[in-house]
Amino acid sequence: MATAPVSRIAKAEPVNMRLEVVVIGVSDIDRARAFYENLGWRFDGDFRAGDNLHIVHMTPHNSATSIIFGKGIGSAEPGLADSLVLTVDDVEDARDDLVSRGVAVSEVFHYAGLPFNNSVGNPRVSGRDPQGRSYFSFASFEDPDGNRWLLQEVKTR
């Protein structure tokens, strides 16, 4: 008598999955590389295969997830990446660091209602989350192509 195969769905623990790479669109590879290097991000590699394939791989400081951008890869148009989130221990310290590197960064804000709320006309409220909660205080910036990044303060998970 044959036994039925064990379904993966029946497992109590899911398989490990880690977000490793996010592909973003840029219009000028060298300018984008210089921008992210200026942020202090680790340069992981510059890969080329002929004239039509050029990939740059970079990783934010202390992050397990990287970005890649370039020519000849399936990526969004420059500037279409929106709300890419970088978690930070202290949003004001992270903001100050980026400003010292010449990056235009918003003032610290929180969202009306809940984080990432775009259901109202002007969802950003000036200042930190009044209750000081993790996940609720932000600042934002854009790369030279208009790809938008959020700094999200997470003190406790």
C-alpha positions as CSV (number, residue, x, y, z in Angstrom):
1,M,0.0,0.0,0.0
2,A,1.5,3.3,-1.0
3,T,1.5,6.2,1.4
4,A,0.2,9.6,0.3
5,P,2.9,12.3,-0.2
6,V,3.2,14.8,2.6
7,S,1.9,18.1,1.6
8,R,4.2,21.1,2.1
9,I,1.1,23.1,3.0
10,A,0.6,21.0,6.1
11,K,3.9,22.1,7.7
12,A,3.6,24.1,10.8
13,E,6.7,26.2,10.0
14,P,7.0,28.1,6.7
15,V,10.1,27.8,4.6
16,N,12.7,30.5,5.2
17,M,12.3,33.5,2.8
18,R,14.4,36.6,2.9
19,L,14.1,39.7,0.7
20,E,17.5,39.8,-0.9
21,V,17.4,42.3,-3.7
22,V,15.2,45.1,-5.0
23,V,15.7,46.2,-8.6
24,I,15.3,50.0,-9.2
25,G,15.3,51.9,-12.4
26,V,17.9,54.7,-12.9
27,S,18.7,56.9,-15.9
28,D,22.4,57.3,-15.2
29,I,24.2,54.4,-13.7
30,D,27.3,56.2,-12.6
31,R,25.3,59.1,-11.0
32,A,23.2,56.5,-9.1
33,R,26.3,54.6,-8.0
34,A,27.9,57.9,-6.7
35,F,24.7,58.8,-4.9
36,Y,24.4,55.5,-3.0
37,E,28.1,55.4,-2.3
38,N,27.7,58.8,-0.8
39,L,25.0,57.4,1.6
40,G,27.7,55.0,2.9
41,W,26.2,52.0,1.2
42,R,28.5,49.1,0.4
43,F,29.5,48.7,-3.2
44,D,29.1,45.0,-4.0
45,G,29.9,44.9,-7.6
46,D,29.8,46.3,-11.1
47,F,29.0,43.6,-13.7
48,R,29.1,44.0,-17.4
49,A,28.5,41.7,-20.4
50,G,29.0,43.5,-23.6
51,D,27.5,46.9,-24.4
52,N,23.9,46.0,-23.5
53,L,24.2,44.6,-19.9
54,H,25.5,46.6,-17.0
55,I,24.5,45.9,-13.4
56,V,25.5,47.6,-10.2
57,H,24.9,46.0,-6.9
58,M,24.8,48.0,-3.6
59,T,23.8,47.3,0.0
60,P,22.7,49.8,2.7
61,H,24.9,49.7,5.8
62,N,24.1,46.7,8.0
63,S,21.3,45.5,5.7
64,A,20.6,42.0,4.5
65,T,18.8,43.4,1.5
66,S,20.5,45.0,-1.5
67,I,19.5,47.1,-4.5
68,I,20.6,46.5,-8.1
69,F,20.2,48.9,-11.0
70,G,21.7,49.2,-14.5
71,K,21.1,48.6,-18.1
72,G,19.6,45.5,-19.8
73,I,17.9,44.2,-16.7
74,G,14.2,44.0,-16.1
75,S,13.5,47.0,-13.9
76,A,11.0,49.8,-13.5
77,E,11.4,53.1,-15.3
78,P,13.6,55.5,-13.4
79,G,11.8,57.1,-10.5
80,L,9.0,54.6,-10.2
81,A,10.2,53.0,-7.0
82,D,8.0,54.4,-4.2
83,S,8.2,54.0,-0.5
84,L,11.2,51.8,-0.3
85,V,11.6,51.5,3.5
86,L,14.9,51.6,5.4
87,T,14.4,50.9,9.1
88,V,16.6,52.9,11.4
89,D,17.1,53.0,15.2
90,D,16.7,56.7,15.4
91,V,15.0,58.6,12.6
92,E,16.5,62.0,13.6
93,D,20.0,60.6,13.7
94,A,19.5,58.9,10.3
95,R,18.1,62.1,8.9
96,D,21.0,64.1,10.3
97,D,23.5,61.7,8.7
98,L,21.9,61.9,5.3
99,V,21.8,65.7,5.5
100,S,25.5,65.8,6.4
101,R,26.1,63.8,3.2
102,G,24.3,66.5,1.1
103,V,21.0,64.6,0.7
104,A,17.7,66.5,0.7
105,V,15.7,64.8,3.4
106,S,12.2,65.7,4.6
107,E,11.6,66.8,8.2
108,V,10.5,64.0,10.5
109,F,6.8,63.2,10.2
110,H,4.2,60.7,11.1
111,Y,1.1,59.6,9.1
112,A,-2.5,60.6,9.9
113,G,-4.1,57.5,11.4
114,L,-1.7,54.7,10.6
115,P,1.7,54.4,8.8
116,F,1.6,54.4,5.0
117,N,-1.8,56.0,5.1
118,N,-2.5,57.6,1.7
119,S,-6.3,57.5,2.1
120,V,-6.5,61.2,3.0
121,G,-5.5,64.4,1.1
122,N,-2.4,65.3,3.2
123,P,-1.4,62.1,5.2
124,R,1.9,63.4,6.5
125,V,1.7,65.2,9.9
126,S,4.8,67.2,10.9
127,G,6.9,65.8,13.8
128,R,7.5,62.4,15.4
129,D,4.7,60.1,16.4
130,P,3.2,61.8,19.5
131,Q,3.1,58.4,21.3
132,G,6.7,57.5,20.4
133,R,5.8,54.2,19.0
134,S,8.0,52.0,16.8
135,Y,7.0,52.0,13.1
136,F,5.3,55.4,13.3
137,S,8.0,58.1,12.8
138,F,9.5,58.7,9.3
139,A,11.6,60.9,7.1
140,S,11.9,60.7,3.3
141,F,14.3,61.4,0.5
142,E,14.7,60.7,-3.2
143,D,17.6,59.5,-5.3
144,P,18.6,61.6,-8.4
145,D,16.0,59.7,-10.5
146,G,13.1,60.3,-8.1
147,N,13.0,56.8,-6.5
148,R,11.5,57.5,-3.1
149,W,12.8,56.2,0.1
150,L,11.4,56.2,3.6
151,L,13.4,56.1,6.9
152,Q,11.1,54.3,9.4
153,E,12.1,54.4,13.1
154,V,11.9,50.9,14.7
155,K,13.1,50.8,18.3
156,T,11.4,47.6,19.3
157,R,9.8,44.8,17.3
